[in-house]
Amino acid sequence: MATHPSHPLAPISEALNAWQVWDQNWRARDARPDLGEVLGIGSANTVFSLDRATDLVLRVRHNTASLSLNSPTKEIALWRSAAALGLAPDVLWAGPNEDVVITKRLKFDGIGDEAHSLLLKNVHESGIRAPRLSLEKAATRYAEAIREKDLGYLAVDIEISAIREDLQQLDNEPSCFCHNDLTPTNIGKIEGRYLAIDWEYASLGSRHFDIAVASQHMEENVRNTFAARTAGTFFDPRQWRVACRVVPLMDHLWTVAALGHTEGVHSKKVLEESWGIE
């Protein structure tokens, strides 16, 4: 059984051995499902297919000490709440620490902007209870991790007053339940319905920030239309402009803090230019 070097092998075995609990079709199978191929690897989780249970996946948290907002236990609790409202695939089984879970398998073949907007709007209107995300506190946490690794030369200084003001402005926005990572890679389809996975950053927070995260891949005019459609009567052009500045900042800080580089994200120089810093 090939796994990530830090995967908890005992909990994975425990999950597989519990197959008659989570496998709704176990009477039709002649043997326990086994771990299949790796379907995806994220910053904190790896997803495996299951042999003899192709409609399901096993998801394992390989980095429980990551900079994720939610612990495995909190993430799965929020995931179950979302699933109960038709926003996420069902969690069929979870280990004692929720670091290994079995869920329904989704098909990932892209999502149109309108369907994406509707799913995100439904998340915002779900009423799910969760802790409030403070972007200012999260940025401070990332900055502290960066300092501990002596990587300050790579990162933007969040003590710059204009940056602090933007973080505070989003934190002061009336909150709603947010996914905070609802990019197309975290949206799949089952039985004609689009559902979201990976709820490790879900929280109460800024609607505009959540929309800006979800739409980073879009061209500017398409992105603006997506934002206005998703936020509806809550859309505030000023908040939207701030959110579009803050999202790449948070990606930058997280990447430096967690991975020690700025590959794939905006550099310190580019971000400073966003705030007119020379």
N, C-alpha and C positions, 0 to 999 in steps of 0.2 A: 504494500500500500504506500504509494509515493505521496508525500505531503510536504508542505512548507516546513523548513527545519524547526521552526518554533511552534508548529501546530500541536495542540494538546492531543496526543494519540489516545490516551485513556478515554477522554470524553467523546472522541469520534467513534471509538469502538462501542462505547455505551449507547450512543445514538443508533448505530447500526443494529446492535443487539436488541434494541427496543422496537424493531420494525413492525411487529404485530400490533403495537400501540398506535404508531403514526401512519402505517401503510393501509389505507382504506381498502385496497384491493389484495391484501395479503393472501386471502384464501385462494385466489386465482394464480398465485405464484408458487413455484416449486422450491424456492430457496430464498434466504435472506438477501436483500439487495446489498451490493458491494459498492465501495467508493469507485467512481468512474474518473473521467478526465476533468482537468481544471477548466472551468468555463470562464472564470474571470478572477483577477487579483486586484484588490483595492489597497488603499493605504492601511486599512485595519482589518479587512476581511478577505477571505478566499472562498469562492463558490465552486463546488464540485457537482458533476452529474452523478446519478446513481444507476448502476447497472441493474437491470430487471425492475427498475422503477423510473422510467424515462419521463414521467409526468411530474417528478419531484426533484428537488436539489437539496444538497447539504451545504450549509453556510457556516464557516468557522471563523471566529475572531482570532487572528494571529497576532494582534498587537493590542492587548488590553491596557497598556500604559501609554497609548497614543494621545494626541492632542484633540481627540474627539470630544464633543460637548457632552454626550451621554455615555454612561457606562453600558455594558452589554445588557444588564437587567433593565435599565431605563429605556434603552432603545427598543428592546423587544416588547416592553409594555406599551410604548407608543405605537409600534408596528401593529400590535394586536388591536389597539383602538382604531387605527386607520383601516385595518382589514375589516373590522366590524361595520364600517361605513362604506365599504366597497372602494377604498382608496389604495389598498395594498393586497398582495397575495396572502392567503391564509397561512398562518404559522401552525403546522400540524404537530410539532413536538419541539420542545426546548430543553436543554440540559439544566441541571441544578443551578448553574451560574449563567445560563443563557449565552454561553460562549460558543455553543454548537446548536444549530437549529435546522429543522426540516421544514421547507416551505414548498408551495406549489411552484412549478417551473413556468416561467413566462417566455414568450417569444419576443426577441428584440430585433425589430426590423424598421425602426424609425417611427417618428410621430409627426404629424402635421402641426403647424403653428396653432390652429384653432383648437384642436383636440388637446394640445399641450396647455394652452391657456385655460381651457375648461377644467382640466384636472387640477391645475394649480389654484384656480379660483375655488374649486370644491374643497381643497385642503384648507384654504384661508377661511372658508365659511363652515368648517367642520365643527368648531367649538370644542375641539379636543383640549383638555387641560394639560399644561406642561410648564416647566420653569421658564422664566423670562431670560432670553439671551441678551446680554449687554455686549455690544460690539466693542465698546471702549475697554471693558474688562478682558474680553477675549484677546484684543490687540495687545493689551498689557501683558497678558499671560504668554503670548507668543514672543513678545519683546524680551521678557525675562529669560525664556528658554534660549533665545538668540545670544543674549549676553553671557549666559552660562557656558555656551559653546564658543565664545570669543569670535562670533560671526557678525558683529555689529557693522563692520565695514561693508557688508553685503546688503544691509537692510535699511529701509527708510526709518528715520527717527520719528516715532509717533508722538514725541513731546512737542513737535512743531504745532503752534497754536491753531493754524488753519485745519490741520488734520484732526486734532482733538475736537474742534468745533463740529466738524462733519460727523464724527463718530457719535458725539453727544446729540446732534440733531436727529440722527436716525434712532438712537436709543429713546428719545423723547416722543417718538411717533406713537400714536395709539396702536396697541399690539393686536395681532391675530395669530392663530396657529400657523407656523411656517415649516416647510420641509428643509429649507436652506441648502439643498443640493439637488434640486429637481431638474437636472440637465437631461437631455434625451437618453444618455447612457444609463440613467437610473429609472427609465420608464419602459415597461414591457407590456405585452398584450396576452390576454387569455380569454377565450370564449367571447371575443369581440369587445372586451373592455380593456382600457388602458389603466395600468396600476403602477404604483411607485414602490421602489425598493430602497434600502439603505437609509434608515431613519436616524442615523447616529448623530446628526446635527439638528434634528427637529426640536422646535421650541416655540414659545411665544416670542414674537419679535416684530421687526419692521417688514411690512408688506412690500415696500418698495425695494428693500435689500433682497428679499426672497425672489422677487421678480427679476431683479438685475442678475442674480446668480443663475437663474434658470435660462436666461436669454443671452448669455455671453457669446454664444456661437453665432448670433444673428447679425446681419447687416444693420446699420444704425436706423434707417427708416423703418425696416421690418420690426426691429426691436422696440422702437417707440410705439408703433401700432400695437404690438403684443402687450406692452406695459399698460397702455390706456385701456385695452380690452379687458385685461385681467383684473386691474385695480378698479375699473368701473368708476363709480362716483367718489371713490377714495383717492383717485389719481391726483397727484400734486406735482406739477412739473419741476418745482424747485427740489422737492424730496427725491424725485427721480434722477435729477442731475447729480445730486450728492451720492445717491446709491450707486450710480454708474462709476463714480470715482472710488468709492470705498470698496467695492467688490474686488477689483484687481489688487488693491492694497492688502486686503485680508488674505487673498490667495498667495501674494508675495510673502507676507509675514509667516504664514503657515508653512510654506515650502522651505523657507530658510530655516525656520525653527525645527521642522520635522526631518527634512532631507539634507539640509546643509548646502543648498545651492539655489540658483534662481532660474534654472533651465525650465523652459515651458511657461514661465510667468514673466510679467513686466519687471524690468530691472529697476534698481534704485533711482537711476537717472531719469528714466521715463516717467516713473511715478511722481518724482519731485516736480517734474515739468507740469503735471496735472494740477498741482497746487501753486504753480507760478514760482517755484523755488529754484534759484540758480546756484 
